[in-house]
Amino acid sequence: MRKLMLIVAAIAIAAPALATVEISVVDQGGGNAAIMYNCTAAEAVRAFALDVTVDAGTIDAVSGFHTGESLAPGEGYGIFPGNFRDYINPATPNWGDPNYTPVAPSGDPDALGGLGTAGVTIELGSLYVDANAPGASGTLCVLTVSASCNMCVDLNASRGGVVLEDATAAPMGTLPVCQAITVDSGPACWSWLAQCHGDVVGDNALVQLEDFFAFKDAYGGIYPAAKYNACADFDRNGAVDLSDFFVFKDAFAITSVPSDCTPGGTWPPTP
């Protein structure tokens, strides 16, 4: 019995770890989340079909993805089946078409709602010659959310899941995988209920001389310049500009401005 146990232990030590494809979500800050992969299987991954969902807010943008063929080793997955069908002419492909993204059309079978909703289906495949295959690990895309949330990624099995080069289903790590994504709501004054109506100073729903001087000093400031004052950025777009001036002009010296602003906003802002 002891000899048998030693043999079993030796086999366990010698056996390699199960090769898998791992999917992960990385919080990049500012409401951005990278969807990443790592393949330790003998075969490379040919295609991904994944469902991404959030439990608060919406998924509003997708970026950080490769498009088209992989023309250099490790370049990426740039073939998006549903949108390839709808937007790419194979004879003269325009890989820069803004509609050509990894987010599957929401009207396709078993695809989630798409951008502006709480769930997207992303699909990415590879097209390359010889040694120009995508890397064994990397970023598939970056998703931007509207609010702090818990983001989860799971297989979309009906649209193919994750498939290896030999057309077999990839052995997968633990799914679904979830990650908290943080959207900083901005400076404290963005929680003032009259700030969006011109209240720069004091949180008092009054736009007076002290607000005028603060707005004057901030005018023309663009984040992250020192001149930029978020409290004077009434539309919270990262710039104190003409649109903010008109808000301030209409509010100045009114007895009391409305107190109905939506608290918070995306921080840091994108001018």
C-alpha positions, 0 to 999 in steps of 0.5 A: 500500500505504501509503495502504491501511495508513493507511485500515485504521489510521484504521478501527481507531482509529474503531471502538468497543470491542466492547460486552460484559457483564462478570462479576466476583467481589470479595472483601469479606473475612470469607468474603464474595464479591460477584458483580457485572456491568457491561453496555456493550452497547446492550441491557440484560441481561434475565436471568443464569444463572451457575454459581459454584464453589469449590475448597475448603470450601463456599458456605454463604449468599447475601445482598445481592440485590434481590427482586421488581420493580424499582420504581425506576431501578437497583433490581436483578434480583429475579425468580429463576425456579426459586424463583419457581415454587416459592415465589411466588404471583403474585396475592399475592407474598411477596418476603420468603419466606426460600426465595426466593433467586437460588440455583436449586433443586439438583433443577432440570435442570443446576443445581449442588448449592446452598448447603452444597456447592462449587457453586451456580447463581444465576438472576436476571431483571428485571421493571420498568415504563418507566424502572425498569430495573436499572442497567447495572452492580451487584451480583447477590448476595453469597455466603459461603464456609466456607473460603479458596478460589478462586471461579470464575463461568461461564455456565450455558448450558443454563439460559439464560446471560446474555440481553439485552432483545431475547432474544439471547445477551449478548456476554460478557467473559472467562469463567470469571472467578476470584478468591481469597476469604479467610476469616480463621481468627481469633486464634492461640488458636483453633488450640489443640487444647484451646481449645474445651474451656475452655483460655483461657490457655497452650495447655496443655490445663489449665483452671486458676485463671489460665483462671478469671480470664481467663474471668471478665473476658471473660464477657458480652463481645460482639465487637467490644467490648473486653471480648470475649476470643476465647480465652474464646469456646469455640463461636467465635460472637462472644459469651462467654455462658452456653454458654461458661460451661457448657463452662468449668464442666465443664472447670475443674480437670480434670487434662487436657481433650481436645485435639481441637478443630478449628483456626480459625473464621470471623473476624470472628465474627457474634454 
